[in-house]
């Protein structure tokens, strides 16, 4: 038994003060990840600060046509919000494909971004894991690594980032709002997730006591014609082996602008900027261009003993998502 002190708060200032006062404290939102970590002994905080009563759960329109998602907004509420479904359908799709209805009713948007990896060695508690115990090694590199990452890896960690909704959000240039002991600030979504490098235990550029308060999705008109494609071992409630989020604008059969995010294959939500560069200006019906963009994006991939199949799977997933988005763009 590991004793844990529990505090429930109802305002952001108190939440930050409570967490900041104890260096061995953690925030507790929906608990769909944190409670698991506590049960298996991987998370061992001295104090948890329950933030479920904080008034940061609204889903609001932004003046530019974007949407602000409160950090405590539940995944289910965001997925069915008309503004999200109409303006950013790939976000709604990713949320609905990300978990069962029961989990979506509990899980918060901020908590989704902070969820821990599903690597079995990280969750084992006894296996070497640099993310859990820096310097101990990465058992996955030479172990069972079929579901692990091939992009953004290092010799210290190959754990795949688990979030579905983070994939379209990185493609849409979302912004994360933080509030902490030193005040408020914003972080671009792509910068909010750190590559493992030689410090895999550090996943986000936030300090102790800093709290996610909101996520902004800026206005992106072409996102109305967007799609999220997820490929997994089983159809229902499984993590992605490969996923692609695509929004596309076409003019006269030519791709004028495209946004691409990849999931299931990288150590962070992966913005496919090389693919976007190749696709911009290409014909919207040019499958060869789609395939070249997918190949080039996956060219830096580093396969391990069991996950080399992910490279081709990710390419095929991206091509299929691009074809779907291209048809939607022409129909608009």
C-alpha positions, 0 to 999 in steps of 0.5 A: 500500500502506498498512502496518497493524500487527496484534495478536491478543489473548485477553483484554478488558483487553489488547484495550482497552489495545492499542487505547487506546494507539494513537489510529489503531487499530481492533478486528477481529472477523469482518472481514466489513466491516472487511476490505472497508474495508481493501481499498478504502482507506476504512479506513486504521488504523495498527493492528488489534487482532484480538478473535476470541479474546476470551471474549465469545461466549456466549449466556446466559439472563438471570434475567428471561427475557431473553437476553444475546448475547456481542459475539463470538457469531456471527450463525449461532449466535445465529439457531439458539439455542433461546432466541432462536428461541423467545422472540424469533423476529423476531431469528432471522428478521432474522439469517437474512435478513441475509446468506449462511450463510458470512457469518453463520458469520463475522460477530459480533453486536458487529461487526454493530452497528458495520458501516459504511454501504453507500452507494456514495459512502462506499465510493468513496474519491474522491466527496465524503462527509461521513461519510468526510471531514467537510466535503467534502459528500454526493454522494448527495443530488444523485446516485444515491440510490435505496437511501438513507434518507428518515427521520432524514436531514440536509443532510450525510448520507442513508446508510441504516443497513444492519443487519437484526438491529438493527431487531428489537433496537431494537423490543425495547429491547435494551441494549449493554454497553461496556467501555473505559479508564474502565470498564464502562457500558451504553447503550440500543439506540436511543441507541447509533445517532446521527442524522447531523445535522451530524456524520455521521462520528460514528455511535455514542456510544462513545469510542476503545478502548471495546469492545462486550462484550454485548447484552442483550435483556430479557424481552418475552413478546409477542416470542414472537409476532413477525415480521420482514418484509424487502422487497428488490430480489432475494430472496437476500442483498440489503439491505432497501429496507424492513423491519419488525419487529413484536411484538404482544400482543392481548386480546379482539381489541384491541391491548394492546401493540405494538413496531415497528422499521423498517429500510431507510428510515432513517439508524439502526435506526428505532423507530416510536414514533408508530405504536406510539402509534396502534396501542395500543388499536386493533382487531387486525383494523382495517386502517385503523388499521394504514394510519394508523399507517404513514402517520403514522410515515412523515409526516416522511420526506424523499424525494430524486430517486430514493427517494420510492417508499420511503415507500409501500413502507415503509407497505405493508411495515409494514401487512403485518407488522402483519397477520401479527403480529395473526394470531399474537397471536390464535392464542396 
